[in-house]
Amino acid sequence: MLYHGAMTMKRSDGYTVRQLARLAGVTVRTLHHYDQIELLRPSARTAAGYRLYGEQDLLRLQQILLFRELDVPLGEIRAILDDPQFDLVQGLRSHRQTLQARAARLQTLLHTIDKTIATLTEDTPMLTVEELYEGFSKEDAQRYRREARENWGAEMVEATEQRARAMSKEQWRAVGQQGEAAAQLMAGLMGHDPADPAVQDAIAQHHAWIENFYPAPAELYRGLGQMYAEHPEFRAYYEKYRPGLADFMQAAMAHYADTALAG
């Protein structure tokens, strides 16, 4: 479409309607229509009466096509361009900003579409059990699974692992980041009352993170908070964010269980 050729080529005798149509990527009929509605009048005509467009006509056509790209009606375009206060350079800058914003929106939409296509068409492999416990030694991973079975039952542990393994690696990483963010948020709220609305909003995010793996009704969630405070490794995990966080988590989780989750 327009503009490189039209803006760099100069002809002292002007462009015929067919030459301009080809250069700008529009139809001859379109240029005839623009002439009829006095949106783009040729600056000259040949002795035989044929239209001839000069450099200023090309610049006006560029503005027209840019406004059309932004879905501005032809009548409004004519009023804008005929306004004595219209500044061509400022108009071009405004077009550029608008088109940049549109390009950014379209890029976001393309990214969303690509992700959806990938989700619907790719055969994404399930996470392995080893990937679920990545970062732990084989012995620690086995011990954690054994302790979980003892505390929650084999059926729940297997259902939880199955649910986690069904996630893609990207989803698994996102869930990990969600848990990290919830812990950091709670660490930043230490010193508040566990019943404080801000603390309870934060613990609601933690509860939502837990439910990526299994349903967490009041009794289970309260027991999980107790485990955070009493189990040495759970306690150490939260204490690394801030000393005393495990106890703070337990108190906030208990209050959340007794209020938000109590049915």
C-alpha positions as a LaTeX table, in Angstrom:
\begin{tabular}{lrrr}
\hline
Residue & $x$ (\AA) & $y$ (\AA) & $z$ (\AA) \\
\hline
Met1 & 0.00 & 0.00 & 0.00 \\
Leu2 & 1.05 & 3.69 & $-0.16$ \\
Tyr3 & 3.56 & 5.39 & 0.79 \\
His4 & 7.17 & 4.69 & 0.16 \\
Gly5 & 6.92 & 5.02 & $-3.60$ \\
Ala6 & 4.48 & 7.89 & $-3.48$ \\
Met7 & 6.57 & 9.89 & $-1.07$ \\
Thr8 & 9.92 & 9.34 & $-2.77$ \\
Met9 & 8.98 & 9.61 & $-6.45$ \\
Lys10 & 8.48 & 13.07 & $-7.84$ \\
Arg11 & 7.11 & 13.98 & $-11.22$ \\
Ser12 & 7.01 & 17.51 & $-12.42$ \\
Asp13 & 4.03 & 16.74 & $-14.64$ \\
Gly14 & 2.04 & 14.96 & $-11.93$ \\
Tyr15 & 0.40 & 11.53 & $-11.76$ \\
Thr16 & $-2.55$ & 10.33 & $-13.76$ \\
Val17 & $-5.41$ & 8.72 & $-11.89$ \\
Arg18 & $-4.27$ & 5.24 & $-12.95$ \\
Gln19 & $-0.69$ & 5.90 & $-11.92$ \\
Leu20 & $-1.76$ & 7.20 & $-8.52$ \\
Ala21 & $-4.19$ & 4.32 & $-7.99$ \\
Arg22 & $-1.41$ & 1.81 & $-8.67$ \\
Leu23 & 1.06 & 3.70 & $-6.46$ \\
Ala24 & $-1.32$ & 4.06 & $-3.53$ \\
Gly25 & $-2.90$ & 0.62 & $-3.73$ \\
Val26 & $-6.44$ & 1.90 & $-4.27$ \\
Thr27 & $-8.84$ & 1.62 & $-7.19$ \\
Val28 & $-9.43$ & 4.21 & $-9.88$ \\
Arg29 & $-13.08$ & 4.18 & $-8.84$ \\
Thr30 & $-12.04$ & 5.18 & $-5.30$ \\
Leu31 & $-10.10$ & 8.19 & $-6.58$ \\
His32 & $-13.03$ & 9.19 & $-8.78$ \\
His33 & $-15.31$ & 8.99 & $-5.73$ \\
Tyr34 & $-12.93$ & 11.09 & $-3.63$ \\
Asp35 & $-12.96$ & 13.71 & $-6.38$ \\
Gln36 & $-16.77$ & 13.70 & $-6.60$ \\
Ile37 & $-17.20$ & 14.28 & $-2.85$ \\
Glu38 & $-14.44$ & 16.92 & $-2.89$ \\
Leu39 & $-12.25$ & 14.92 & $-0.54$ \\
Leu40 & $-9.33$ & 14.72 & $-2.98$ \\
Arg41 & $-9.47$ & 17.00 & $-5.99$ \\
Pro42 & $-6.64$ & 16.74 & $-8.53$ \\
Ser43 & $-4.57$ & 19.88 & $-8.60$ \\
Ala44 & $-4.44$ & 19.96 & $-12.41$ \\
Arg45 & $-5.86$ & 18.46 & $-15.55$ \\
Thr46 & $-4.40$ & 17.73 & $-18.94$ \\
Ala47 & $-5.47$ & 19.55 & $-22.08$ \\
Ala48 & $-7.74$ & 16.60 & $-22.76$ \\
Gly49 & $-9.34$ & 16.95 & $-19.29$ \\
Tyr50 & $-7.63$ & 14.01 & $-17.54$ \\
Arg51 & $-6.88$ & 14.33 & $-13.85$ \\
Leu52 & $-3.30$ & 15.05 & $-12.74$ \\
Tyr53 & $-2.24$ & 14.72 & $-9.10$ \\
Gly54 & 0.71 & 16.64 & $-7.67$ \\
Glu55 & 2.86 & 16.21 & $-4.57$ \\
Gln56 & 0.38 & 17.95 & $-2.25$ \\
Asp57 & $-2.37$ & 15.69 & $-3.55$ \\
Leu58 & $-0.25$ & 12.66 & $-2.67$ \\
Leu59 & 0.29 & 13.97 & 0.86 \\
Arg60 & $-3.46$ & 14.53 & 1.25 \\
Leu61 & $-4.19$ & 11.05 & $-0.04$ \\
Gln62 & $-1.76$ & 9.64 & 2.49 \\
Gln63 & $-3.69$ & 11.37 & 5.27 \\
Ile64 & $-7.00$ & 10.13 & 3.89 \\
Leu65 & $-5.83$ & 6.52 & 3.81 \\
Leu66 & $-4.36$ & 6.76 & 7.30 \\
Phe67 & $-7.63$ & 8.11 & 8.66 \\
Arg68 & $-9.51$ & 5.37 & 6.81 \\
Glu69 & $-7.21$ & 2.82 & 8.46 \\
Leu70 & $-8.53$ & 4.20 & 11.76 \\
Asp71 & $-12.14$ & 3.86 & 10.55 \\
Val72 & $-12.80$ & 7.63 & 10.42 \\
Pro73 & $-15.78$ & 8.39 & 8.10 \\
Leu74 & $-14.99$ & 10.22 & 4.85 \\
Gly75 & $-17.04$ & 13.27 & 5.82 \\
Glu76 & $-15.07$ & 13.70 & 9.03 \\
Ile77 & $-11.78$ & 13.24 & 7.19 \\
Arg78 & $-12.68$ & 16.03 & 4.77 \\
Ala79 & $-13.57$ & 18.37 & 7.64 \\
Ile80 & $-10.29$ & 17.60 & 9.42 \\
Leu81 & $-8.10$ & 18.08 & 6.37 \\
Asp82 & $-9.90$ & 21.25 & 5.28 \\
Asp83 & $-9.51$ & 22.83 & 8.71 \\
Pro84 & $-6.96$ & 25.69 & 8.41 \\
Gln85 & $-5.57$ & 24.66 & 11.80 \\
Phe86 & $-4.73$ & 21.13 & 10.64 \\
Asp87 & $-0.99$ & 20.46 & 11.01 \\
Leu88 & 0.30 & 17.74 & 8.70 \\
Val89 & 3.36 & 16.82 & 10.80 \\
Gln90 & 1.35 & 16.69 & 14.01 \\
Gly91 & $-1.26$ & 14.63 & 12.21 \\
Leu92 & 1.36 & 12.11 & 11.15 \\
Arg93 & 2.70 & 11.89 & 14.70 \\
Ser94 & $-0.80$ & 11.30 & 16.02 \\
His95 & $-1.38$ & 8.56 & 13.42 \\
Arg96 & 1.88 & 6.94 & 14.42 \\
Gln97 & 0.97 & 6.83 & 18.13 \\
Thr98 & $-2.48$ & 5.42 & 17.39 \\
Leu99 & $-1.13$ & 2.76 & 15.05 \\
Gln100 & 1.58 & 1.79 & 17.55 \\
Ala101 & $-1.08$ & 1.25 & 20.22 \\
Arg102 & $-3.15$ & $-0.81$ & 17.78 \\
Ala103 & $-0.09$ & $-2.86$ & 16.83 \\
Ala104 & 0.60 & $-3.59$ & 20.51 \\
Arg105 & $-3.00$ & $-4.75$ & 21.02 \\
Leu106 & $-2.83$ & $-6.94$ & 17.94 \\
Gln107 & 0.46 & $-8.45$ & 19.10 \\
Thr108 & $-1.16$ & $-9.34$ & 22.42 \\
Leu109 & $-4.10$ & $-10.94$ & 20.60 \\
Leu110 & $-1.74$ & $-12.91$ & 18.37 \\
His111 & 0.13 & $-14.18$ & 21.42 \\
Thr112 & $-3.15$ & $-15.23$ & 23.04 \\
Ile113 & $-4.28$ & $-17.00$ & 19.87 \\
Asp114 & $-0.92$ & $-18.80$ & 19.56 \\
Lys115 & $-1.19$ & $-20.05$ & 23.14 \\
Thr116 & $-4.75$ & $-21.24$ & 22.59 \\
Ile117 & $-3.80$ & $-23.06$ & 19.38 \\
Ala118 & $-0.89$ & $-24.71$ & 21.18 \\
Thr119 & $-3.16$ & $-25.80$ & 24.01 \\
Leu120 & $-5.73$ & $-27.26$ & 21.66 \\
Thr121 & $-3.40$ & $-28.95$ & 19.19 \\
Glu122 & $-0.18$ & $-29.90$ & 20.92 \\
Asp123 & 0.18 & $-33.20$ & 22.69 \\
Thr124 & 1.70 & $-31.78$ & 25.86 \\
Pro125 & 3.35 & $-34.53$ & 27.91 \\
Met126 & 2.34 & $-34.90$ & 31.53 \\
Leu127 & 4.84 & $-34.01$ & 34.21 \\
Thr128 & 6.69 & $-36.95$ & 35.65 \\
Val129 & 6.70 & $-37.72$ & 39.36 \\
Glu130 & 10.39 & $-36.75$ & 39.38 \\
Glu131 & 9.53 & $-33.33$ & 37.95 \\
Leu132 & 6.93 & $-32.82$ & 40.69 \\
Tyr133 & 9.69 & $-33.22$ & 43.28 \\
Glu134 & 12.42 & $-31.49$ & 41.29 \\
Gly135 & 15.02 & $-30.00$ & 43.62 \\
Phe136 & 14.68 & $-32.74$ & 46.23 \\
Ser137 & 16.84 & $-35.80$ & 46.53 \\
Lys138 & 15.25 & $-39.11$ & 45.61 \\
Glu139 & 15.25 & $-40.13$ & 49.27 \\
Asp140 & 13.57 & $-36.88$ & 50.39 \\
Ala141 & 10.97 & $-37.17$ & 47.64 \\
Gln142 & 10.10 & $-40.70$ & 48.71 \\
Arg143 & 9.90 & $-39.63$ & 52.34 \\
Tyr144 & 7.61 & $-36.69$ & 51.53 \\
Arg145 & 5.26 & $-38.95$ & 49.59 \\
Arg146 & 5.26 & $-41.50$ & 52.42 \\
Glu147 & 4.53 & $-38.85$ & 55.07 \\
Ala148 & 1.80 & $-37.35$ & 52.91 \\
Arg149 & 0.13 & $-40.75$ & 52.60 \\
Glu150 & 0.31 & $-41.21$ & 56.36 \\
Asn151 & $-1.20$ & $-37.78$ & 57.02 \\
Trp152 & $-3.74$ & $-37.46$ & 54.21 \\
Gly153 & $-4.25$ & $-40.95$ & 52.86 \\
Ala154 & $-2.92$ & $-42.64$ & 49.74 \\
Glu155 & $-6.02$ & $-41.87$ & 47.70 \\
Met156 & $-5.72$ & $-38.12$ & 48.23 \\
Val157 & $-1.98$ & $-38.10$ & 47.50 \\
Glu158 & $-2.45$ & $-40.03$ & 44.28 \\
Ala159 & $-5.30$ & $-37.73$ & 43.19 \\
Thr160 & $-3.16$ & $-34.67$ & 43.99 \\
Glu161 & $-0.18$ & $-35.98$ & 42.03 \\
Gln162 & $-2.42$ & $-36.88$ & 39.10 \\
Arg163 & $-3.89$ & $-33.39$ & 39.11 \\
Ala164 & $-0.45$ & $-31.80$ & 39.18 \\
Arg165 & 0.98 & $-34.07$ & 36.50 \\
Ala166 & $-1.83$ & $-33.08$ & 34.14 \\
Met167 & $-0.43$ & $-29.55$ & 34.09 \\
Ser168 & 1.92 & $-28.46$ & 31.33 \\
Lys169 & 5.42 & $-27.44$ & 32.38 \\
Glu170 & 4.45 & $-23.82$ & 31.80 \\
Gln171 & 1.41 & $-24.19$ & 34.06 \\
Trp172 & 3.52 & $-25.94$ & 36.68 \\
Arg173 & 6.01 & $-23.07$ & 36.71 \\
Ala174 & 3.17 & $-20.56$ & 36.95 \\
Val175 & 1.70 & $-22.41$ & 39.95 \\
Gly176 & 5.13 & $-22.38$ & 41.61 \\
Gln177 & 5.37 & $-18.63$ & 41.11 \\
Gln178 & 1.89 & $-18.23$ & 42.56 \\
Gly179 & 2.92 & $-20.04$ & 45.75 \\
Glu180 & 6.11 & $-17.98$ & 46.00 \\
Ala181 & 4.16 & $-14.75$ & 45.63 \\
Ala182 & 1.65 & $-15.79$ & 48.31 \\
Ala183 & 4.44 & $-16.54$ & 50.80 \\
Gln184 & 6.21 & $-13.25$ & 50.11 \\
Leu185 & 2.97 & $-11.34$ & 50.49 \\
Met186 & 2.32 & $-12.93$ & 53.88 \\
Ala187 & 5.89 & $-12.22$ & 54.99 \\
Gly188 & 5.36 & $-8.55$ & 54.20 \\
Leu189 & 2.24 & $-8.45$ & 56.41 \\
Met190 & 3.81 & $-9.86$ & 59.56 \\
Gly191 & 3.10 & $-7.58$ & 62.48 \\
His192 & $-0.56$ & $-7.23$ & 61.52 \\
Asp193 & $-3.30$ & $-9.06$ & 63.34 \\
Pro194 & $-3.97$ & $-12.41$ & 61.58 \\
Ala195 & $-7.64$ & $-11.35$ & 61.35 \\
Asp196 & $-6.74$ & $-8.09$ & 59.61 \\
Pro197 & $-8.60$ & $-7.86$ & 56.27 \\
Ala198 & $-5.33$ & $-7.36$ & 54.36 \\
Val199 & $-3.89$ & $-10.52$ & 55.92 \\
Gln200 & $-7.05$ & $-12.46$ & 55.19 \\
Asp201 & $-7.02$ & $-11.28$ & 51.57 \\
Ala202 & $-3.43$ & $-12.52$ & 51.31 \\
Ile203 & $-4.21$ & $-15.85$ & 52.92 \\
Ala204 & $-7.11$ & $-16.25$ & 50.47 \\
Gln205 & $-4.50$ & $-16.15$ & 47.70 \\
His206 & $-2.55$ & $-18.85$ & 49.51 \\
His207 & $-5.70$ & $-20.95$ & 49.82 \\
Ala208 & $-6.36$ & $-20.52$ & 46.08 \\
Trp209 & $-2.82$ & $-21.71$ & 45.40 \\
Ile210 & $-3.34$ & $-24.82$ & 47.55 \\
Glu211 & $-6.49$ & $-25.64$ & 45.61 \\
Asn212 & $-4.43$ & $-26.02$ & 42.46 \\
Phe213 & $-3.55$ & $-29.40$ & 43.97 \\
Tyr214 & $-6.55$ & $-30.51$ & 46.02 \\
Pro215 & $-9.76$ & $-29.14$ & 47.57 \\
Ala216 & $-8.96$ & $-27.50$ & 50.91 \\
Pro217 & $-12.06$ & $-27.23$ & 53.11 \\
Ala218 & $-11.86$ & $-25.68$ & 56.57 \\
Glu219 & $-10.63$ & $-28.68$ & 58.54 \\
Leu220 & $-7.96$ & $-29.65$ & 56.04 \\
Tyr221 & $-6.73$ & $-26.08$ & 55.62 \\
Arg222 & $-6.54$ & $-25.57$ & 59.38 \\
Gly223 & $-4.56$ & $-28.81$ & 59.72 \\
Leu224 & $-2.21$ & $-27.72$ & 56.95 \\
Gly225 & $-1.47$ & $-24.52$ & 58.87 \\
Gln226 & $-0.69$ & $-26.56$ & 61.97 \\
Met227 & 1.71 & $-28.68$ & 59.90 \\
Tyr228 & 3.48 & $-25.53$ & 58.69 \\
Ala229 & 4.20 & $-24.60$ & 62.30 \\
Glu230 & 5.05 & $-28.06$ & 63.65 \\
His231 & 6.78 & $-29.93$ & 60.83 \\
Pro232 & 10.51 & $-28.98$ & 60.86 \\
Glu233 & 10.89 & $-28.83$ & 57.10 \\
Phe234 & 7.67 & $-26.96$ & 56.45 \\
Arg235 & 8.61 & $-24.55$ & 59.21 \\
Ala236 & 12.09 & $-24.06$ & 57.75 \\
Tyr237 & 10.60 & $-23.37$ & 54.32 \\
Tyr238 & 8.50 & $-20.46$ & 55.58 \\
Glu239 & 11.07 & $-19.21$ & 58.07 \\
Lys240 & 13.46 & $-18.55$ & 55.16 \\
Tyr241 & 11.12 & $-15.77$ & 54.05 \\
Arg242 & 10.97 & $-14.21$ & 57.49 \\
Pro243 & 11.46 & $-15.57$ & 61.04 \\
Gly244 & 8.11 & $-16.35$ & 62.64 \\
Leu245 & 6.27 & $-16.64$ & 59.33 \\
Ala246 & 5.24 & $-20.27$ & 59.93 \\
Asp247 & 3.41 & $-19.34$ & 63.14 \\
Phe248 & 1.88 & $-16.28$ & 61.49 \\
Met249 & 0.68 & $-18.45$ & 58.60 \\
Gln250 & $-0.87$ & $-20.94$ & 61.01 \\
Ala251 & $-2.81$ & $-18.23$ & 62.86 \\
Ala252 & $-4.02$ & $-16.59$ & 59.65 \\
Met253 & $-4.99$ & $-19.93$ & 58.10 \\
Ala254 & $-6.91$ & $-20.94$ & 61.22 \\
His255 & $-8.87$ & $-17.68$ & 61.17 \\
Tyr256 & $-9.58$ & $-18.08$ & 57.45 \\
Ala257 & $-10.77$ & $-21.65$ & 58.02 \\
Asp258 & $-13.06$ & $-20.56$ & 60.87 \\
Thr259 & $-14.57$ & $-17.65$ & 58.94 \\
Ala260 & $-14.31$ & $-17.81$ & 55.15 \\
Leu261 & $-14.34$ & $-21.63$ & 54.91 \\
Ala262 & $-16.73$ & $-22.47$ & 57.75 \\
Gly263 & $-19.91$ & $-23.82$ & 56.26 \\
\hline
\end{tabular}
